[in-house]
Amino acid sequence: MTAPALVKARLIEMKEDLKTELPVSQGGKAIDVQFNPDSMKVSFANQLVQPSGGDQSAGNGGMQFVGAGTTKLALTLWFDVTQPSKTPVDDVRRMTRDIIHFITPRDGKKDPKKKVPPAARFVWGSFVFDGMVESLEESLEFFSPEGKPLRASVAISMTQQKILVSKFEGAGDAPKRPGQRPMTPARQGDSIQQLVADQGAGAAPAGASGPAPQDGGWQSVAAGNGIEDPLRLQPGALVDLNLRAEVGGGFGAGGGAGSAPAVGASLPVATLTIQPSRARLGLN
């Protein structure tokens, strides 16, 4: 299974209405970060004031809400020109100046006499934050012999004049990944038959004289987990009781993990004698 591609965080210039992105063809800027942030901090706040007057002891002098709430995003981005890159540069500030673009005031579209910084969108996977860069702090380190900075960290603070609520699509069920299937640990003296019976799946009905059916029975669980000795499980061994394999033929003399004792209507009673290296089926 191939690993999913790494999603890079991006800073995208927005139009002043903070609703649509400003295309690069129209002078907008969109950059991919060099390294994704280690963490992000989202803060929510309301604008409250203490009203003048009023008898606080009487309970009528409480705080009052006077304006829309705000949402702030804080994160740190790292840049390193010593790392392999498609476009190598000799000074890390050649990379960080693209970030500084988002805090540099310029003529407003609606009022050219009014200087405003560009609106920005920070997006990383399903995380989206639209706002304006409130502050930016760049730290330079690791200098070349010529005195050029080669590494930098840029702490960014963005703000939006409203409470931003995350939006999601679909039910949000996490996809199953390898290693996430529930596993059952074997206890001292457990057998596959006992584990399957405890689960209530694949066990023979009460009063039945023969083994459980092959579809979902303990034989298919043993074969699916590659267990050669279903009667002698190693204590602590993890067994996937939902993993089934087709059962056909019988355990061969070599003790193959993908087979199980054959079951037929003409065999009312069967005794299974199993050794670690082989299994044989004898009739009473």
N, C-alpha and C positions, 0 to 999 in steps of 0.2 A: 504494500500500500504506500503510495507516494504521499509525502507530507504536504499539507496545504501551504500555498505560497504565503510568504510573510507580507502582511498588509502594512504599508507605511502611512504614518500620519501626515496630514497636509494642512497648509495654511493657504486659504483662498480669499482673494479680495472680493468684497461684496459691494453692491450698489448702496447708495445712502439710505435706501428704504429698508435695508437689512432683510430683504425678501428674496432677492435673486443674486446670483453670482455675476461679477463683472467679467465678461469674456476677455481673454488675453488680447484678442484682436482689437478690443476697444481700450486697451491700455491697462487692463487688469493684470494682477500678478497671482500666480499659483505656484507653490513650491512644495516639494517633498522634503520632509525632515531627513537628516542623515541617520539619526538613531531615534527610535521611538522612546517616549518618556517612560521612566521607571514607575511613576505614579502621577496621579492628578488629584487635585483637591477642588471640590465644587462647594461653594458657600451660598447660602440663601439668607436674605435679610429683608425686613420690613422697615419702613420709615415711620418711627413713632416719636411723639413729642409729649412733654409734660405740660398740660394746659396751665395757664396762669389763673390764680384765684381758685375758689372752691375749697371746701372743707375736706382735706384728705382723711381726717379721722372719721368723717361720716361716710367715707367710701365713694365719694363722687369726684375725686381728684386723680383718677387713674390715667394711664397713658392713652393717647389717642392716635389712631392711624391717620396719617395726613398725605400719603402718596403711595404710588405703586412700589412694589418690592423690587429688589435687585438680586441678580444672580452673578456670582463671580467664579472664574476659573483660574487656578494657579497651577503652573507646571514648569518643568525645566527641560530644556533641550540641550543636547550635547553635540559638539562638532569637533572633528579631529582630521586634520589634513594628512596625518601620517598613515591613515588607513587607505587601502587600495580604492581607487576611484576612477570612473570613466574620464573625468576631467580633473587631473591633479592640479592643485594650486599650492603656492608657496607661503600663503598667509591665511590663517583661518578667518580673518575679518572679511575676506572676499566672499565667504559663505554666509557669515552672520549678517552682512549688510542687507541681504534679502529679507531677513526678519525685521531689521530696523525700519524697513520700508513701511511696515504696518503701524508704526507709531509716529511717522513723520507727517506733520500737518501739510495740507496743500489747499489750493483754492477749491471751495465748495462748488458743486454743480448748480445748486439752487441760488446761492449767493456767492459769486466769485470773490467778494471782498472779505468773506468770512473763511478763515483757515480752519480746516477740520481734518483729523486723521482719517484714513480710510477705514471703512467697516471691514470686518474680517470674519472668516468662518474657520474654526479648527475642527477638522473631521478625522476620526480614526476608527475605521470599521463602522460600527453602529452608533458610535458616540459623535454627536454633532453639537457644537456650541457656536452661536452667532452673537457677535457683539463688537466691542471696540477694545483695542489694546490700551489698557490704563497705565501700565508701567512695564519697563523692560530693564533688566539688569544683566550686563554681560561681564563675565569673569574670564580673564585671559591667563593661560598657564602653558608651561612647557615650551620654551622659546628655542629657536634655532641659534647656531653660533652667530648669525648675522643680527640677532635680536628680533626676529619675526615670530609672533605667537603662532603656535601650531595647534593648540587645543583651546576650546572655549566652552563655557556653559552659559546659557541664556535663560534667565528666569523671567517668565512671562505671566502677567496678570491681565485677564480680560474681564470685561463687565458688560452686563445687559440690563437695561432698565425695566425689567419685569422678571417674574418668577418663571424660569424655563422648566417645563415638565418633559421628561423623556417620552418619546413616542416609539412604539414597537409595532411590528407587523406579525400576524400569525399567533399561534397559541404559546410559542416560546419553549416548546419541548426541546431539550438538549439532544442532539444526535448521539447515538450510541458509538462509543469509541472502544478500541481494543483495551481490555483490562478493566472495563466498567461493568461487565456482566456479574451478577451476584454469584458468589462461590460459597460452597458449603464445606466447612472443615470436618475432616474425619476424626472421630474420637477413638480412644483405645478400644479395640475389639470390634469396631464397626466394619460392616461389609456394604457393598454397593446395594444389595437387596434391602438392607436395613435403612440406608439413607433414602432410597427411593420410597420405601414404605412410610417413613416418617414424613416425607413430603406429601404423601397421598397420591402420587402419580406413578403408574406403572406397576403397582403392587397387585398381587393376585387377589381376587375377591374371596371373602370369607367362605370356607367350605370347599373351595376349589381344590381338585386333586393334582392339577398340573401347574406349570409355571405361568407367569403373567404373559399376556399377549406380547408379541414382538414389537408392535407399534407403540413406542414410548415406554417399554419395559426396561428392567434393570440391565438386560443384556445390551440394549442399544446405548444406554448411558455409559456402560463400561467400555463399549467399543468406541463411542464418540470421544471419551476422555483418554483413550489409549491405555487402559488399565489391563494388565495381564493377569492379575490375581484379584478378582472381585471379592473374594472372601477374606483377604488379609490386606487391608488398607493400612498404609503407614499413618500413624497418629499425626494429625496436623495437616495431612495432605488436603489440598483444595480441590473440590470436585464441582464441576458445572452440571447440575442436575437438569438443566434445560438443553444441554447439548446431546443430540441424538445422532446415531448413525444406523444405516441399514444393517440388519443382521442376516447373514446368510451362511450356509455351511456350518462349520464348527470350529472351535479352537484347534489349530493344527499342532503338530508335535513340536513345532518351533515356538509355540506360545505367541502367535501374531496378535497384535493389539487391536486389529480391526475386525475381529470375528468373534462369534459367541456360540454357545451350544445350540444345535439345531433343535427345534421343537416341532413335534408332529402329533396329530390326533391319535396315532397308534401307540404313543408312548404315554400311558396314563400316569406313570410315576417314574421319575428320573432322579438319579443321584449323581451330583457333579463333584468329581474329585479333581482338585486343582493343585498343581505345584507351580512354583515361581517360573519354571522354564517351560512347562507344558500343561495341557488340560486334556482330560479324557472323559468321556461320557459312558458310565456303566449303568446297566438296567438291573433293578431288583426283580 
